[in-house]
Amino acid sequence: MRFSREELESYRGGTVPDVLSDGVDLVFAGVNPGLRSAAIGASFANKGNRFFRALHLSGITDRVIDTSHGFDTEDLAYLAHRRVGFTTLVNFATAKASELTVDQLVEGRRSLERTILHYQPSVVAMLGVTAYRTAFADPSATTGRQATRIGRSQIWVVPNPSGLNAHYSLGQLAVAYREAAIAAGIRVLPERQ
């Protein structure tokens, strides 16, 4: 699907549905949807985003899921079977996460906490240390497991897969995602090459 810049801008403030189901053990929490994701109605819909390639490389999924035209019902069922889900810290679209204010990130934390307390996954993997530092008032946080929890859920901070965060390689993303999955009790598949 192709969109003009003007068409994408019309999705500013749009939302993307969570992909969560009962029994989820690992929830990846993105910062907020991009304009293309809001236009498509699916997380990580930009073909340039490395998220689903990193999930496959890490062994969390057995294939690269393509959401560039929306979620396929078979993929949604597969993710539920694997006990993996997705949500966002802030659920309204911007062109870049850096457009979000401190207040929006802090309010997003409150919303995220309500979602996580409802589903009670073993691990919440926050996709991006900068947003985590602000939302959780932890300016010295680094990637990896955090001391903070949401209810019974461990919080892990993992690198953001956005192309704007290119100083992390695809392999480094996969390693970080795999560690969070293992901590969540997900039976990971053999690592891919």
C-alpha positions as CSV (number, residue, x, y, z in Angstrom):
1,M,0.0,0.0,0.0
2,R,1.3,3.4,-0.9
3,F,0.4,6.6,0.8
4,S,1.3,10.2,0.0
5,R,2.8,12.3,2.7
6,E,-0.5,14.2,2.9
7,E,-2.4,10.9,3.3
8,L,-0.1,9.7,6.1
9,E,-0.3,13.0,7.9
10,S,-4.1,12.5,8.0
11,Y,-3.5,9.6,10.3
12,R,-1.6,11.7,12.9
13,G,-3.3,10.9,16.2
14,G,-4.7,7.6,14.9
15,T,-4.6,4.5,17.0
16,V,-3.5,0.9,16.4
17,P,-5.2,-2.0,18.2
18,D,-3.3,-4.0,20.7
19,V,-2.5,-7.6,19.9
20,L,-3.1,-9.3,23.2
21,S,-4.8,-12.4,24.3
22,D,-5.4,-14.3,27.6
23,G,-2.4,-16.3,28.5
24,V,0.1,-13.9,26.9
25,D,3.6,-14.3,28.6
26,L,5.6,-11.8,26.6
27,V,4.3,-8.3,25.7
28,F,6.4,-6.0,23.5
29,A,5.5,-2.4,24.2
30,G,6.4,0.0,21.5
31,V,6.7,3.7,22.2
32,N,3.8,4.7,19.9
33,P,2.5,3.9,16.4
34,G,3.9,5.5,13.4
35,L,1.7,7.2,10.8
36,R,1.9,4.2,8.4
37,S,1.0,1.8,11.2
38,A,-2.1,3.9,12.0
39,A,-3.0,4.0,8.3
40,I,-2.7,0.2,8.0
41,G,-4.1,-0.5,11.4
42,A,-1.3,-2.8,12.4
43,S,1.9,-2.6,14.6
44,F,5.2,-2.3,12.8
45,A,3.6,-1.9,9.4
46,N,6.5,0.0,7.9
47,K,8.5,-2.5,5.7
48,G,11.7,-0.8,6.9
49,N,11.0,-1.6,10.5
50,R,13.2,-4.5,11.7
51,F,10.9,-5.8,14.5
52,F,9.5,-8.9,12.8
53,R,12.8,-9.8,11.2
54,A,14.4,-9.6,14.7
55,L,11.6,-11.8,16.2
56,H,12.3,-14.4,13.6
57,L,16.0,-14.2,13.9
58,S,15.7,-14.5,17.7
59,G,13.6,-17.7,17.5
60,I,10.5,-16.1,18.9
61,T,8.6,-16.8,15.6
62,D,9.2,-19.4,12.9
63,R,8.8,-16.9,10.1
64,V,8.9,-13.2,9.4
65,I,5.5,-11.7,9.9
66,D,4.5,-9.1,7.4
67,T,2.0,-6.4,8.6
68,S,2.5,-4.0,5.7
69,H,-1.1,-4.8,4.7
70,G,-2.4,-5.4,8.2
71,F,-2.4,-8.5,10.4
72,D,-3.3,-11.8,8.8
73,T,-5.7,-13.8,11.0
74,E,-3.3,-16.8,10.8
75,D,-0.5,-14.7,12.1
76,L,-2.6,-13.4,15.0
77,A,-3.5,-17.0,15.9
78,Y,0.1,-18.0,15.7
79,L,1.2,-15.1,18.0
80,A,-1.5,-16.1,20.5
81,H,-0.3,-19.7,20.4
82,R,3.3,-18.5,21.0
83,R,2.0,-16.4,23.9
84,V,3.4,-13.2,22.4
85,G,1.6,-9.9,22.2
86,F,2.0,-6.2,21.4
87,T,0.9,-2.9,22.8
88,T,2.2,0.7,23.0
89,L,3.2,3.0,25.7
90,V,1.3,5.9,24.0
91,N,-1.5,4.8,21.5
92,F,-1.7,7.7,19.1
93,A,0.4,8.1,16.0
94,T,3.1,10.6,15.3
95,A,5.7,10.7,12.5
96,K,8.5,10.2,15.2
97,A,8.4,9.1,18.8
98,S,10.5,12.2,19.7
99,E,7.4,14.3,19.1
100,L,5.8,13.0,22.3
101,T,6.0,15.2,25.4
102,V,7.0,14.1,28.9
103,D,3.4,14.3,30.1
104,Q,2.2,12.1,27.2
105,L,4.9,9.5,28.1
106,V,4.0,9.6,31.8
107,E,0.3,9.3,31.0
108,G,1.2,6.4,28.6
109,R,2.8,4.6,31.5
110,R,-0.4,4.7,33.5
111,S,-2.3,3.3,30.5
112,L,0.3,0.6,30.0
113,E,0.2,-0.4,33.6
114,R,-3.6,-0.9,33.4
115,T,-3.2,-3.1,30.4
116,I,-0.3,-5.1,31.9
117,L,-2.2,-5.6,35.2
118,H,-5.1,-6.9,33.2
119,Y,-3.2,-9.5,31.2
120,Q,-0.4,-10.2,33.7
121,P,2.3,-11.4,31.3
122,S,5.6,-12.7,32.8
123,V,7.6,-10.0,30.9
124,V,6.9,-6.6,29.4
125,A,9.7,-5.8,26.9
126,M,9.8,-2.0,26.4
127,L,11.1,-1.1,22.9
128,G,13.3,1.8,23.7
129,V,15.4,3.0,26.6
130,T,14.8,6.8,26.1
131,A,11.0,6.6,26.3
132,Y,11.3,4.2,29.3
133,R,13.6,6.5,31.2
134,T,11.1,9.4,30.8
135,A,7.9,7.4,31.4
136,F,9.2,5.5,34.4
137,A,11.2,8.4,35.8
138,D,14.4,6.4,35.7
139,P,17.0,8.5,34.0
140,S,19.8,6.1,34.5
141,A,18.1,3.0,33.1
142,T,19.9,0.9,30.6
143,T,18.8,-2.0,28.4
144,G,18.1,-5.4,30.1
145,R,16.0,-6.4,33.0
146,Q,14.8,-3.6,35.3
147,A,14.2,-3.6,39.0
148,T,10.8,-2.0,38.5
149,R,7.8,-4.3,37.9
150,I,4.2,-3.9,36.9
151,G,2.3,-6.2,39.2
152,R,3.9,-9.6,38.8
153,S,5.3,-8.7,35.4
154,Q,9.1,-8.1,35.0
155,I,10.1,-5.2,32.8
156,W,12.8,-5.5,30.3
157,V,14.1,-2.6,28.2
158,V,15.2,-3.8,24.7
159,P,16.4,-1.7,21.8
160,N,13.8,-0.1,19.5
161,P,13.7,-1.7,16.1
162,S,13.1,1.6,14.2
163,G,15.4,2.5,11.4
164,L,16.0,5.7,13.3
165,N,17.8,3.5,15.9
166,A,20.2,2.0,13.4
167,H,23.2,1.8,15.9
168,Y,21.7,-1.5,17.0
169,S,22.2,-4.2,14.4
170,L,19.5,-6.7,13.5
171,G,21.6,-9.4,15.3
172,Q,21.8,-7.3,18.5
173,L,18.0,-6.7,18.4
174,A,17.5,-10.5,18.1
175,V,19.8,-11.3,21.1
176,A,18.0,-8.7,23.3
177,Y,14.5,-10.0,22.3
178,R,15.6,-13.6,22.8
179,E,16.8,-12.9,26.3
180,A,13.4,-11.3,27.2
181,A,11.5,-14.2,25.7
182,I,13.5,-16.8,27.6
183,A,12.9,-14.8,30.8
184,A,9.1,-14.9,30.0
185,G,9.2,-18.7,29.6
186,I,8.7,-18.6,25.9
187,R,10.1,-21.8,24.3
188,V,12.4,-20.1,21.7
189,L,13.2,-21.9,18.4
190,P,16.7,-22.4,17.2
191,E,18.4,-19.1,16.3
192,R,18.3,-18.2,12.7
193,Q,21.2,-17.0,10.5
